[in-house]
Amino acid sequence: MTVNNEYDFIVIGGGPAGQAAAAVATSFGHRTLVIERKALGGEVVTTGGGPTKTLREAALYLTGFRDRDLYGLADPVDIGLAVERMRARTAQVRSEMQEVTRAHFAKLGIEVLYGSARLRPNRTVLVAPRDGDTQERALRASRILLATGSHPTRPSSISFDDPDIFDSASLFSLQRIPKSVVVVGGGAIGCEYASVFKALGISVTLVHSGEHLLTNMDGELSQLATNVFKKMGMRLVLGARVSAIGRVNGELCVTLDNGEVLGTDIVLYAAGRSVNSDGLGLAEAGVKVNARGWVVVDEHFQTNVEGLYAAGDVIRPSLASISMEQGQLAACHAFGLGFKEKLDPLPVSAVYSVPEVAAVGLTEEEAKQQGNDYEVGRCSFASLPRGIISGHGEGLLKLVFRRNDRRLLGVHIFGDIASELIGLGQAIVHGAGTIDVFNRLSFATPTYTMAYKLATYDGLIRLATASGGQLRLPISS
């Protein structure tokens, strides 16, 4: 095999993990090549991340969803025009994000090769260029990172060849406005898309195999989301699995394991993601994978093959923000850099449904399971001036903290801009701070951040009530 070129670092995959890793390595003087099959930036700039959040923002803005009734606007919305503008805006955002990503790579001097990569022994990579007109190239590097990401799971029992059955990636090809949709999956992706469909006035049935939506979120917020979705007119079918999706006498139907058959115009299957490892040559390179096909790595994100690292969804489907951190850490360990030494143990989770859900730290259920002597403090947005002004009083901010020293263990938010609000709580949890910080701070009002102070008051009152009306200074941890 003739090696065409050698690098310090070859990154396979130009999504969040690969981009972050390549940026670190290049910034510290290591010649880096990124091999990408489709578009730099990955799904964040193509069919996930930016484009999906744009759909949400556009749908809310163009339809006035949740606000039209508040202001007594009864005139019907031109959904056709709204959808047309949504598509145009989403395409614009996708294009701009891809251009910004390309410019970022160029500014840093990161070399990019478009094509499909396959691992070979001795840290060699074979690349079949995307245009198909160039001969396969053999490249070598002292360090390699696998960051090939993931794709929506497509069970073999479901015929995605049917033009009305979609996953979260293919949904962007939908050209008509459906009358009804069955969304399969009550996780972040399912809840986000169900919200967009509902904003457009489409009949939505959300099917989830679990007993609760957003299983990884705090149980109280999960129930609150369930209640609000139902109030919006969304039908929720929880604790039921899909046994079949297909045509019955020409009609698209979703058959559940409880025997119920749901007729629908289209189906969005949003239940799980699978790693992109086909054709990557993992076995030939001796890379270990687990039973689910995820690449196995150590605490430094190095595989069992020395000098070969993996980060992002290929080791376990997760959030783009976490993938970026993993990529940075892998690059730092690969080249002995002190830029980043450990992964964030308390990353933020955010779901961009309507309303949003965000969390950091322990849920109330987790605090209980771990044996913590904890208390909670809550602030309903209905009692918050900003919530009253917005008319979105269904929101809630919840603090979970230890009783003896009032150390903040977790923050959970349901409502407007929850994904933005969670950052303040994250900073306190990371610093092992107490809820007393919120008591001492002066927040602008009317703002949603004021909910932290009111939730703290609620928590302190609960402590005082439990202790006979007395509050003591926190005990040092």
Secondary structure, DSSP 8 states (H G I E B T S, - for coil): ----EEEEEEEE--SHHHHHHHHHHHHTT--EEEEESS-TTGGGGTTSHHHHHHHHHHHHHHH-TTTTTTTT--S---HHHHHHHHHHHHHHHHHHHHHHHHHHHHHHT-EEEEEEEEEETTTEEEEEETTS-S--EEEEEEEEEE---EEE---TTS-TTSTTEE-TTGGGG--S--SEEEEE--SHHHHHHHHHHHHTT-EEEEEESSSSSSTTS-HHHHHHHHHHHHHTT-EEEES--EEEEEEETTEEEEEETTS-EEE-SEEEE-S-EEE--TTS-HHHHT--B-TTS-B---TTSB-SSTTEEE-GGGTS---HHHHHHHHHHHHHHHTT-SS--S--SS--EEE-SSSEEEEEE--HHHHHHTT--EEEEEEEGGGSHHHHHHT-TT-EEEEEEETTT-BEEEEEEEETTHHHHHHHHHHHHHTT-BTHHHHHS---SSSTTHHHHHHHHHHHHHHHHHTTS--------
